[in-house]
Amino acid sequence: MPLPEAYQRTLLICWTLTALVVALFWPVLDDVLLEDKLTQRAPTELVGTLHVGKEPGKSIPLIIHNASIWTGDDNMPSAEALAVQSDGHIIAVGGSADILSLQQPATQVTDLHGAFVMPGLIDAHLHLLGGGQTLSWVDLRHADSRQAVAADVKAAVEKALPHEWVMGHGWEEEHWGGSLPTADWIDDNSAVNPVLLYRMDVHMVLLNSVAMELAGIDESTQVPEGGKIVLGEGGKATGILVDNAIALATSLIPKLSLAEKREALQAAVEYILKKGVTAVCDMGSIGEPEEVWEALEQVYMPAAHKGELLIRVFAMVPLSTWPRLAQLVQAQDRAHPDGHLHWGGLKAFADGSLGSRTALMKEPYCDDPETSGIMLTPYSELAGLVQQADAAALQIAIHAIGDQANDHVLAMYQTATAINSNVATPRRHRVEHAQHLSGADAVAAFSQQQTVAVVNPLHLLSDMHIMTDRLGAERSGADRAFAHAAMLKAGVALAFASDWPVVPIDPLLGMYVAVHRRSPDMPPRQAWHMGGAVTPEQAMLAHTRGAAFACGLEHEVGALRQGMQADFTVLDGDMLHVLREGGNRIPRVKATYVSGKCRHGCSSTFQDSVKCCQMDIQKTETTHEPDLS
């Protein structure tokens, strides 16, 4: 018998209301059911406590599992798997079984066959466009004689157009006995083309005679403050320019076009991704301030607008331009909406380098008692700029290598923050390199002032063989030179960086050097003052969380946990094990992910290659030659 019409209407209304309630509250209910499902797990399936968070409407395009994950997260140091949601953030980290339970029909599931995964490597100090440019320059890092330098220059000149500038970098006089090169080394092979070759520390250049003539450099040339023209026999210019004098030549070199700068950016990013690096702090070029601003506004910003900036870049600009940066921050805050480009930091120089004897020391150099180094920017000028920029709540990063330079910069920061005590915004000032310190008081000042020390472990490899000659035993000790352990013990915020292209960008090698104070191909007896060594975990944190903190990105990257960006690096070996055991094989980068997207190592055979590499590592350990290409 059919139901009464009134009853049917009532039933229809009830069903409609029920459907409406379910539709409205299903996302919340789904979250509850998901959390409940994840808590109903066998304890043996987990590496640590599962971190999970789910936003309604978010798909899960990627899951990686069967991995050995070092998360960089104190609450869950290791895991087996992670899931990435559609906006590029991590939705869950934990055991493989739990994470696989989140799989959706469209999820790409990648089995890493036990490969080592860590947060994307972060380089807290490099020169992005400069690094991209040098990939096509003459590479003199392996030149070990006058003949080798001449041959490399000859090969480059033969490929260049007549009268075109030939650029090179990486020479180091200690490779052939310690004498500085001179223009006549390369004149015979460059009769028409001007040549400029940077020393490895970029604080000294060698010019050929054609370049010197173009720049009007001879024994009577006025030397800029903070620079030097090296003179030889008879008071003649040798072709060597130091620090601020370098601009006498570089000002003549044709500027790169915007198209060439964009090509340099693309080349740099592709190269960096191969090294497992997902974020960098770009310190800009050494040229005119307008060049640095052009890079930010006309190279990086357009790339970010188009979604073509595949890594994260925190771009610094010259300290002298702080009012312009303050206006940019006021108008556009401190980041591009896509999250890949950030700004808000200022860079300046206090001194030079140890290799060029221009690092500013309290006492004269042992092997050249007539000099204690150079203050590249006059103290009063630099201190005034620091005070003004600090008042505008902008982060400042100053290059300081010598012990006197470090003391000067710390004093400037202390004075500025005291005068500007009414500024509530944390500035998080930095000292770049912080290589040589005057002692325990300087270390304590870093800690008390909460100044970040951005250090370069790979500089130890280039300076260790000249340090004692330059500074003597006391100033070269573990608590005075590359004093990373002392800094960490005192609570100093430490970040690792390469300073590319001054030295190669190789964060895995950098971590190894920080732990073992030598390169993998050196015997342990040649380690440089092991009292300055850091632990494996400290080294890995300094190139992840520590570097993220230095760049103001610690809420986005540096650790693999729920809510963070899915930036991670896949290696073909266990980096923690290598750092702990000190073997001579450093793992290689197999893949690099940014926001959950594979940006390097994305071939269809990726999983098989990882599996094969894992099997090879278990069978044998081969000698590692550091990849400095």
FENSULLIN-V896091 format. One record per helix or strand of 2 or more residues. SS is the DSSP state (H for helix, E for strand). FROM is the first residue (numbers start at 1). TO is the last residue. If there is no record, write none. Layout:
ss->{SS SS}
from->{FROM FROM}
to->{TO TO}
This chain:
ss->{H H E E E E E E H E E E H E H E H H H E E H E H E H H E H E H E H E H E H E H H H E H H H H H E H E E H}
from->{5 43 51 62 68 78 81 89 96 108 116 121 128 138 146 166 173 183 187 195 204 209 227 233 237 244 258 277 289 312 319 341 379 395 403 430 440 452 457 467 484 494 507 524 530 536 545 568 575 589 597 606}
to->{39 45 52 65 70 79 84 94 100 111 119 126 134 139 159 171 176 185 189 199 207 215 231 235 243 250 274 282 305 318 332 349 391 400 419 433 448 455 463 475 489 496 516 526 532 542 550 571 581 594 600 619}
